[in-house]
Amino acid sequence: MNLSTTIAGVQFPGCIMNAAGARCVTQAELEALGRSRACAIVTKSMTLEPRQGNPEPRYYGFPSGSINSMGLPNLGYRAYAKLIPELKRFGKPVIASVAGLCEADFISIATVINESQPDLVEVNLSCPNIPGKPQIGYDAEASERLLARVRKVLTVPMGVKLPPYFDPVHQEQMVPVLERTGVQFLSLINSVGNGLVVDPVSETVVIKPKGGFGGLGGPLIKPVALANVRAFWKLFGGRLPIIGTGGVVTGTDIFEHLLCGASAVQIGTVLVDEGLAAFDRLEQELAAVLEAKGYGSVEACRGKLKEL
Ligand code: SIN
């Protein structure tokens, strides 16, 4: 079974990688991803300065998903700039996830990170967890200004991680922005921001930051993720590679993302729950699903969702 894929001209040995945020902050975690069956190493979204992130508890798993308000804990871009050339020894693509607390941060980080030549840069316009900082991906003008500036300083392919959109008009609004700024791949979607989980026993929220509000992930967001993958796949006529993120727990979930148009998937909640063994299990399950369905590769079923 051929599970390899290509995104923005970069070849991946498989189609399952970590989502920025899940087990990818420290050097040890990134190297463990390198040794695992993950088809790429995606760094935690890096900011200008190292960050401890939001106060704990800031992650909570429950049967249908997870809620987090991590607040971008990371080593700061200088540390990742040093690590990236070393991570390339694992022989799989390295994706640098870039965030910032203001537009200028993104440009400074991208300029230096580009020198370490990650295979791809994923610009994170969608973290919902920084108090007082709205998700940039919900502001088309700000997104365009920022992406145009980042594009100018990069020589490696640039993609963007977008928040979930809930109305087609917002997806349509982003299309010319992504075209004009030369975006070469999309990661869809970040967590569904500003959800709230309540513990009825203790009568409390379950995470500390932002009064309990945080980004939702896992199975409960799969339909939202699939809808965004499908909508952007159709809007771009299948020409823009998409990494589907949201609700992947089984090989069948990956198959659904591929049918909607994804070229690969990222995993977050299941990777936190299950550890690196999730990559082996998911790869085997996906291969079995594709074989049972008569597809010989990821490419063969990509975008093949039928409408009624
Ligand atoms: C976080 O660190 O708060 C999560 C990252 C993100 O949602 O982009």
Boltz pocket constraint, residues with backbone or C-beta under 6 A from the ligand:
constraints:
  - pocket:
      binder: B
      contacts: [[A, 20], [A, 21], [A, 45], [A, 68], [A, 69], [A, 70], [A, 71], [A, 72], [A, 73], [A, 124], [A, 126], [A, 127], [A, 128], [A, 129], [A, 130], [A, 190], [A, 191], [A, 215]]
      max_distance: 6.0
